[in-house]
């Protein structure tokens, strides 16, 4: 008996030969009876369904026949298939009415070699030095960026890691990006720093410790917010922070409410009154510093500036995770003492004002190259239309931020994209669902593929090039 011949899939540069009943290397395309099909169904976004609800995937023959309108329903590119090798129109070019306007949405699963993710990690804990290499499974996949207010930032992926290193580096980078974009947990290590588990929409886990909350603000901001609530309960407050440590008696907020001088002395770089830089090195301790004993940032107290026995000192971190109370003895040295009951609520208030610590993953890719020819025969017209905000770009139906300048470089919060929206091809590269929406007259003026425009109802009823399966997923109003 002769085995059926393998057929070649042209959905990506790998061009797998696939046997009947088997999938290609990407697990996205299969040979079904001698036809290349897309394994996942086309995803329809429906605002009439609560976000996250999903109707079981159905064959077009089981479509219930409701009249689809563009106001409620749109075709995403998830499961749509690809234009590769880009000589042909996009798999679905769909006409639908939006607010009374005849619009066209062009959808394709775009292959992104030029892509990566930007990761925001809400934590004061020091993950690693700026520009330090970030690794997954021992392979370099990115680096530490400049930190932001209460968050550490990572830049992962990019064409140099995907294609510019070893095969292992490229495969590992692609795998980590795919998991992150599909909202899965990934363990990362920073050279000379920490190990962190990152998952979009979840709290980070730093060196095995789950981060509950991000800081309310820097030490100076914390002083500004809560100085009036400390007056009368304590004689001095120091808010320890890796970036800006605050001292209430010197701070402008303290001066405005007539807080008396205390003779305190802080070891660090004095910026402006009550604001100190670099009181310690970054680390896992108080306020994102490397200190476990907050007294190590204090110098000798000055009696000529107000220090006296019995002076009460509160030291606290910017998250309220660390707090300690001291009283100056006769030698003007701080002795630890129990936290007064009246003072504890002010410490708790800092913690209450901290937001939950989360990881944010932004997919970033350049939607340039040849995929634009799946939209129009003159690709630069599409680029110019996007720049002029005439054509709207979405990823999996989610709004994107488009970077100014040349090309179509976009970012999207992956938590806004339906689950399982991202795929890969082992070139290696990520595959992301990309949609362009423009009114029909403008689309035709772009030189779009007008002869293959289809109605939304026709798409629901008859499917597309790679098969007739579809699914409907609920999405929140945007």
Helices and strands as residue ranges (DSSP letters): E 7-8, E 17-18, E 29-32, E 35-38, E 42-46, E 54-59, G 60-62, E 73-75, E 92-98, E 101-112, E 115-122, E 133-136, E 139-144, E 151-157, H 159-163, H 167-181, E 186-190, E 195-198, E 205-206, E 209-210, H 219-230, E 236-240, E 245-247, H 252-256, E 269-270, E 275-277, G 286-288, G 294-297, G 303-305, E 312-317, E 323-328, E 334-337, H 341-352, E 359-366, G 369-374, H 379-387, E 392-395, E 398-399, E 401-402, E 409-413, G 414-416, E 423-425, E 429-439, H 440-445, G 450-452, E 454-455, H 456-462, E 469-474
